[in-house]
């Protein structure tokens, strides 16, 4: 019969115990946490070892759930009912809060734009795309796009003053720029353009005063007759590839760790969630979540366990995980740790042909693992290999008992040390590994005062005046054939019953 709070029973066998934590009353059970919040409880895993995994579910139309506790706030995703409005326009639906009427359609990347409770009018700045921005930036030119989503491939590269572009801007390509002064020398201008900067000669009459200058949106110090020191902080600059208000609108922090203004550094900015929330995303708003281990981890650490959050998008799924050498984990609760000392010590036993057993697998019971001998030996030792002495009489004793003899294992630590020993009043004959050939000299038995087949039988000879007792056949099955024999010159004898009547024919 299963122990409470589990239920179940079985006849002449172990029961398949069930623990429905939504119905039971126990330390890990639901105990009306869901019902008190107007939510329903479900326990998908009802095994007795599966605890703390019951789930509270909000009433429709909310689909929110929580493991091991009631949902704090049931939200309604308005996109469930309004998604078609966005999808039909090729856009995604987002519902940022529990408030009603704030769902919105968001343009799919690389297009930008959104609208509340309606399809959005999307724009697309092709200069915000890393590959296209790099074409202009790498030539020391500025990328421009009118942002009309339906008109693709019309982005332009523009030369920067005082350079001119007689052939106009480059459409979807770098422009042909005409530079003045020393910058007209391609050898000089390429010092700048090869690193995405523009060349400017402030005074054509002065030799060696040409400058390499940063191209917007990058900023930095110009270089005299050398490349400048340019950087692009995409969090603090307004540009097509920059963060803009993406992070701040989501109440997140913008970080640009790579401020390279060329291709490697474009669109590398990150939106990072603000504590106690956690999460980050590159070149987009992050999907923030609660740092559940930060909030509930003390439950684990108080028991010398680690906290893990296996799915950052699911609430209430944090786990306490036992530290080595312990094993075990539990959801939203401290774990019951199993410490099997045989995991690290089994080699001590197996090297001796024995089995390792840890009878008490808890952290509070250490050093009690055992090495147990293989059958038929029943010997064992704690935290060491056992001395496996085998009483071979448990295996071969029937050979002796079938012959009416006793089995003795004279060398328990060695194989083949057992013997069969004759039982009294037979002589103490021992045979190794087989039944003994036992003997019985009925005359000797009497002389030693031992039990005799018939009361006083050998003593009859002695008391009859010097007769001699003889037992011609001393086999164990030969009884009553002893003889009293007269002293010479008489040759008379009597077999197994009385003294002889001694006569002597002197004529013979």
Buried (B, 14 or more C-beta within 10 A) or exposed (E): EBEEBBBEEEEEEEBEBBBBBBBBEEEBBBBEBBBEBEBBBBBEEBEBEBBBBBBBBBEEEBEBBBBBBBBEEBBBBBBBEBBEBBBEBEBBBBBEEBEEEEBBBBBEEEBBBBBEEBBBEBBBBBBBBBEBBBBBBBBBBBBBBEBEBEEEEEBBBBBBEBBEBEEEBBEEBBBBBBBEBBBBBEEBBEBBBEBBBBBBBEEEEEEEBBBBBBBBBBBBEBBEEEBBEBBBBBBBBEBBBBBBEBBBEBEBBBBBEEBBBBBEBBBBBBBBBEEEBBBBBEBBBBBBBBBBBBEBBEBBEEBEBBBBBEEBEBBBBBBBBBBEBBBBBBBBBBBBBBBBBBBEBBEBBBEBEBBBBBEEBEBEEEEBBBBBBEEEBEBBBEEBBBBBBBBBBBEBBEBBEEBEBBBBBEEBEEEEBBBBBBBEBBBEBBBEEEBBEBBBBBBBBBEEEEEBBEEEBBBBBBEBEEBBBBBEEBEBEBBEBBBBBBBEEBEBBBBBEEBBEBEEEEEE
